[in-house]
Amino acid sequence: MSRHLPSTAGRKTTKADKPSLPTSGRTLHLLVADEDQATRTAVEHCPAVHGTVIHAASNLAQARAILTSEPIDLVLVAAAFAHDTGLKLAQDVLTHKAGVQVMLLTDKPSLPLAVDAMRLGVTDLLAKPIASAEVDQRLRQAITRARAERRVQNRVRNLRKLCRSLDDARREISSQVEVLCNDLVAAYQELANQMQQAIQSSEFNAVVRSELDLEQFVRKLLEYLLDKAGPTNAAVFLPANMDEFTLGGYINYDCTNDSPDFLLQHLGDTLAPRLAEHDGLVSVTDPQAMRQLLGEGCTALDDAHLQAITCKHEGEVLAVIVLFRHHAQPFEDAVAEALPAIGPIIAQSLARIIRVHHRHRPEPPQSNDSDETPGLEAA
């Protein structure tokens, strides 16, 4: 059976009364498991249990059912039943119900029983028949311990919930920090590339800024490329007319004496027009890609690493720069960074040279037979 005893609040306290313990939070639940009805009655009349919910069980089966269905905080169980022992119930409670206080009732107290109870974790041992004053005092102590244990359990539960929340927050912050770090790394790399390109541009611009002679400009350009790339084959192709390019200058590093002319002529006829359609750096190391770029008939650069840049000014191609050498000596990243950086400066410089050349060149006589305009080849 189960009943909720009324609180003593509002009733005048006499000397014979003992004030009940203050309650906080959830109401305390007490289970009395004993075949003796007198024990259950004595417990129910103790002032210490006022304000608690009392559950009574006359056998262990009822007690286990109540433990399963009710939030029990304190258990008073008889050591001996007709066909069982209360120590089994005490052991089950202390093993599977964290924070529950267990008191053992016995009409034959003994040292071995007390030792077994202590080993199980029983908090108190009461001898039957129990006196009202004694059980009241012991119950107050047990209820105090139960309330303290419940506060501990609640605190642990709240701390676990807080830890889970903190862990979720930590994971979220970690993911955000990781994304931020990746963004910072990407931004730093982009800034470093921009700074490097600015340095390359400034350095090259200082070399060719005042040069107005085309031949001297090409020579300085090749010297700059040789300084940046190291020993390499290099060629500068300049537009002759709409679809043709002429060789403006070159560096022969490892080509045989009889092969540069043929190879450079083929590059000017085949490679330069194809590169003129590209923007940005072109880098080729694969033999198959090289043959597609140069044509199937040219295998001279199958084992080469090639890098090239097209220099355009206001959409017009003014130069194609080609560097190549054996793939055993691939070009470093500095070369790949320098070529796109100096490409616009090369185009601007060539445009300036053409503009100055045309400005100081005497105008040709007027003729109705031809509207041709001299190009860069004449420059």
Helices and strands as residue ranges (DSSP letters): E 2-4, E 29-33, H 37-44, G 47-49, E 53-57, H 60-69, E 74-78, H 86-96, E 101-106, H 111-120, E 124-127, H 132-208, H 214-229, E 233-239, E 245-251, H 260-266, I 267-271, H 272-275, E 281-284, H 287-294, E 304-313, E 316-326, H 333-360
